[in-house]
Amino acid sequence: MADLPDIPSPCIGVCRLEPQTRRCAGCLRTAREIVRWPEADNAERLAIVQELRRRRRALGITSPADSRPRRRRTSPTE
């Protein structure tokens, strides 16, 4: 994961924790995930982003990017 560029924050600027779910109304992160983000390495950030995708799908909130297959990097020797 160290060779990947930093994963950007999923924050969309709607920063409000919902009392029922204890998740941000904008990005769906928990308070713990929000606090961890600045110090998290790419592996932890990727895990958070994948969990956010699962949450969006469970809520029926998806975007074209959620359904698009991910590109896999190939090494120059392949």
C-alpha positions in Angstrom: 0.0 0.0 0.0 3.0 2.3 0.5 3.3 2.7 -3.3 -0.2 4.1 -3.7 -0.9 7.9 -3.4 -2.6 9.0 -0.3 -6.3 8.2 -0.2 -8.3 11.5 0.0 -10.7 12.1 2.8 -14.3 11.0 2.0 -15.6 14.2 3.7 -18.2 16.0 1.6 -18.6 19.0 3.9 -21.8 18.0 5.5 -20.4 17.4 9.0 -23.1 16.5 11.4 -23.3 13.3 13.5 -26.7 11.7 13.4 -28.0 11.0 16.9 -29.6 7.6 15.9 -26.7 6.1 14.0 -23.8 8.1 15.4 -22.5 8.5 11.9 -21.8 11.6 9.9 -24.8 12.6 7.8 -22.5 13.5 4.9 -19.8 10.8 4.6 -21.3 8.1 6.9 -18.1 7.8 8.9 -18.3 7.2 12.6 -16.6 9.6 15.0 -13.8 7.1 15.5 -13.2 6.9 11.8 -13.2 10.7 11.5 -10.7 11.0 14.3 -8.4 8.2 13.0 -8.3 9.5 9.4 -5.4 12.0 9.7 -3.1 9.4 11.3 -4.3 6.4 9.3 -2.0 4.7 6.8 -3.3 3.8 3.4 -4.3 0.3 4.5 -6.6 1.6 7.2 -8.0 4.4 5.0 -8.8 1.8 2.3 -10.6 -0.3 4.9 -12.6 2.7 6.0 -13.5 3.6 2.4 -14.6 0.0 1.7 -16.8 0.1 4.8 -18.3 3.4 3.6 -19.1 1.8 0.3 -20.9 -1.1 2.1 -22.8 1.4 4.2 -23.9 3.4 1.2 -25.1 0.3 -0.6 -27.0 -0.9 2.5 -28.8 2.4 2.6 -29.4 2.4 -1.2 -27.1 5.5 -1.6 -24.8 4.6 -4.4 -23.0 6.5 -7.1 -21.6 5.3 -10.4 -18.2 5.0 -8.8 -19.6 2.5 -6.3 -20.5 0.1 -9.1 -17.5 0.7 -11.3 -14.9 -2.1 -11.2 -11.6 -1.1 -9.8 -8.6 -1.0 -12.0 -5.7 -3.2 -11.0 -2.2 -2.1 -11.5 0.1 -4.3 -13.5 3.8 -4.3 -13.0 5.9 -3.1 -16.0 7.2 -6.7 -16.4 3.7 -8.2 -17.1 
